[in-house]
């Protein structure tokens, strides 16, 4: 057995750590390239969203390189993400690939079913060993997310451009190679020391912008074209609505115990939206209002082209930000999106915010 899974940000670091503990053989994903996108686009339905196309491209490359067991993501509710696993499975079968598969989805929040599926690829490890492996991988994701959050603060203030990114890359490499909780705990303390060593302009007060959107667009730099870095170098301090460890904690761990944040989101999203409609729509409207109340001067919304929940969110956000007199820009991304065009729009948006400062 050689397991393969799609790429999304640094999620693979947590998954690889989990499989290392379980002693499960897995395929080492290569970075997303133009070929990855070309393969996924060629074999995907015309109106499939960009994350779908890249996931499919990841799987084709993995199968070409010897993977024989694929882990598909699935879901439920009014969002096409729930059809990813079944649709990608059929496409790959029709292309002639031979493989076993596992669709990971939380149907009616059934975590017991999820754990039973994970046991199938865990070399007969018992449930406690599976839980330990999951938690170890999660600990790595949480540490990297903390480093990325610090980078959002330091990048627009650093005196030498690139220092923050170098330290962030160093931390990610150390976390990836860590083999025990003791190493993770040590790195947790080292993280603060490394960032505190960055020379910054201590009197600078960067413009704060809230960043919201669809999870894949937010977390995969190859898709958003390193938007966080670009805005940091433009002197912007970003406040991001989602981190992968946060999403796992809320959607996998807490909701399994019956705890949900939906009512709180509805309070902050009111009166613009009062219920779930799929995807991250409710969360994005709510977080945008939270960011504005916390002092953000603008809101940036990221989403894949054709994503219906985010199309709805854009319409609501246009109204809510207008009512609060806050500049708002929505960026829909597909395989045709160019880096130069994105940079131009970001520069214009930041210029608008700077010109509106008192």
N, C-alpha and C positions, 0 to 999 in steps of 0.2 A: 504494500500500500504506500502510495505517495500522494499526500493531500495537497490540494491547491485552493487558494482563496483569493478574492479580488483585493486590490489595493485601495486604501482610502487614508490619506495622511500618514500618520505613524501607527495606525491600527495594527499593521503587520508586526511591529515590535512586540506588542502585547500577545498577539496570537502565536508568534514564534516561541516566546518564552513559555507560554502555556503548553505547546506541543513538545518542547524540550523536556519539561517536567514529566509529561506523560509518555515520553520516549516514542513519540509518533513521528514517522518519517514525513517530511513535508517539502514542498517545492519552494525554493528560494525565489521570490518574485523579483524580476528586474524592474527598474524604474519605468514609469509610463513614458512611451516614446511616440513619435509620429506613426510608426508602424502599428503600435498597439491600437491607436485611434483609427487608423486606416482599416485594419482588420475588423474591428468592432463595427465601424460605420458600414462597411461593405455588406455585412451579413445581418444587420439589424433592420427592423421595420423602419420605414422612412421617417416616421414621426416619433420614434423612440427618443427619449431624452439622453443627454450626453453621458450621465453616469452609467446608464444601461449599456451604451456603446463601448465605453471604456472597460466596464466589467467583462463584457463579452470578449473584447480584445485580450484582456488579461488571461481569460480561460483558454482561448485558442493558443496563445503563446505557451501557457503552462502545459497543455496537452502535447504540443509539439516537442516539448523538452522532457517528456516522460511522466508527467503527472497522470494518475489513474483514478483518483477520487476527488471530486469537486464539492466544495461547500458553497451552496447557493444561499443568498439571503432571501428572506420572504417576509411577509407581513400581513396586515389586515386593515380594513377600513377603506375609505374612498380615496385611495392613492395608488397609482400604477406600480409602486414599489412592491405591492403584494403579489404582482404577477411576474416579477423579475425571475425568480427561480424556475417556475414552470416554463416560461417562454424561452429563457436561455437554454434550459435543458433540451427542449424540442429543437431549437436551432442547431445546437451542437450535434445532436443525434442525427439530424437530417444532413449534416455535413459529413457524416460518416465516422465520427470519433467514437471510440469505445471507452467507457468509463463508468465507475460507480459514482453515486452522488448522495448528497445529504442536504435537504433544504431546512435551514434553521429559521424557524419562525415561532412567534409566541401567539398561537391561536387562543384567543380568550385568556391571554396572560397565563398560559399553562406552562410554568417553568419546570414542572416535573417531566413533561414531555420533552422539553429542551434538554434537560440533563440526561435523559435516557438516550437521546440522539447523540449527544456528545460522548457517551460511554462507548458507542459503536466505533469510535476512532481513537479510543484511549488505551488500547492494548490490555483490555480486561481489568483496568484499574478500578478500585472501588470508589464509591461516591465521595468519600472524604478526600481521596487523592485527586479526583476530578475537581472538587471545590478548591482544594489547595492550589492546583495548577491555574485555575481561573483567577483566583485572587492574586497570585504572583504576577501573572500577566497584567492584571488590572493595576497593580501597584506601579508597574513600569509606566503605564499610560498616564496615570495620575501625576507622576513625577515629571514627565515630559510636558504635560499640560501646564503644570506650575511654572516650568521654565519658559514656555511660550508666552504665558501671561506676563511674566516679568519682562520678557523681551519687548512686549508692546509698550511698556513704560520706558525702558531704557533706549530703544532705537531712535526715537525723535530727539533725545537729549544728548546722545553720545557726541563727544568731541571729535573722535576719529571714526569716520564712516566704515562700517563693516565689523567693528569690534563686537557688537552685540550678536550679530549673526555667527561670528566665529565661535563665541562662547556657547551659543545655543547648539551649534553643530557638535562641539566637544562634549557637551552634556548628553546629547542624544546618543553619541557613539559609546559613551561610558555606560549609559543605562542599557543599551542594547547588549553589551557584553557582560553585564552583571549576572552572576549566577546564584545569588542568595539574597535573602531579606537583609542580611547584615550589610551587604554592599549597597543595597537600595537606601538603607537608612544613612549610611555614610555619605552617599551622593546627595541625599536630601539636605544635609548640612553644608556640603561643599558647594551646592548650587547658590546659596546666599552669598558665600564668600566670593565666588567667581563674578557674580553680577555686581556686587558692591565694589569690586575692583575696577569697574569701568569708569573712566573719566567722563563726567557729564557736566552740562551747563545747569547748575543748580538753581539758577534764577529764571530759567526759561519755563514758560507756561504754554505748552503746545495746545493747539485746538483739539478738543475731544470729539470723536465721531463714533457713533454706535454702528456696529456691523452685525447685520442680521441676515437670515436667508436659509436656504435648503442645506441640509447637513453636508452633503458631498461637495457642494460648491464652496462651502465655508472651510472645509478641513483639508481639501486636496490642493496643494499649491500648483500642481501641474494644470489644474482646471482653472483656478482663479488667477493664474499667471503671477504668482507670488505677490498678490495684492497687499498683504500685510507689510511686506518689506517695502514695496513701492510707496505706500502711504507713510510709513515710518520715515523714509528718506525725504518725504515732502514736509516733514515736521508735524505729522499728525499722531496723536495718541489714540489708538483704537481701543474700544471696549467691545469685546466679542460676545455674542449671545450664546455660543455653544462650544463646548470642548468634548472630545470623545469620551473621556473618563466620566464627565458629568452626565452625558447621555446614557452611558451604560449604567451608572449608579441609579439614575431616575427610572429608566425604562425597563431595566432587567432586574435590579436588586430591590429597589423600594416598591415598585408596583407589584412585585411578586408577594410582598408582605401586605399589600392593600393600601399603601400610601401613594397618593397622587397629588400633583401640583396643579391640576386642572382648574380647581375653583379659584386659586390665587391668580392664575393667568387670566381667567374670565373677568376678575375684578379689575385688573389693570388694562384689559382690552376694551372694557365697556366704555361708552355705549356703541362702539364701532362694530364689535362682533361679540356674540354672547354664547357661542357653542363651537365645538370641534367641527371642522369641515374636511379634515384630512391633511396629511403632510405636516408642515410646521406653521401653517397659516395663523392659528390662534396664538402660538408662542411668539411668532415674529411681530404681530401687532402689539401684543402685550409687552414684549421686551423693548420695542421701540419707544413706547410710552414711558417705561421705566427709565430708559437711558436719557430721554428728554428731561424727565423730572430730576435725574441725577446730574444734569449740567452738560450733556452732550449738545454740541452746536449744530450737528447735522446727522443724518441717518443714511447709510448705504445698505442697499438690499441686493443680495446675490441669489441667482437662481438659474437652473438650466432652462433653455428654451423649450416650450411646450409643457412645462410643469404646471398643471391646472391649479393645485392649491396655491402656488406662488403667484399665478396670474391674478387670482382672487385677492391674495394678500396685497399685491401692488395697488389694486384699486382702492382698498381700504386704507392703506398707508398714505396714498396720495391725499385722501381726505383728512386723516388724523394729523398728519404733519402740517398740512395747510392750516388747519384750525389752530395749531399751536405756533404757527409762523416759524417753522423749522425747515431748512432746506433738506430735500430728499432726492435721492437718485436710485433708480432701480436698474441693475445690470443683468441682462439675460444672456447666458453663455451657451454657445454651441461649437461644433467643430470648425466653423468658419471664423470664429472670433479672433481678432488680431491683437497682438500685444501693443502695437503703436496706438491703435484706436482706444484701447483701455487706458493707457497712460494719459492720452489727451483728455479724456473725459474726467479722469481723476484729478488732473492738474487744474482743469476748469472748475471743478467742484470745490477744490480747496481754495482757489483764488476767490470764488464767490463767498466762501465762509470768511476768509481773511478780510475781504472788503466790507463785510457787514459788522466787523468788530467795532466796538465803541472807541 
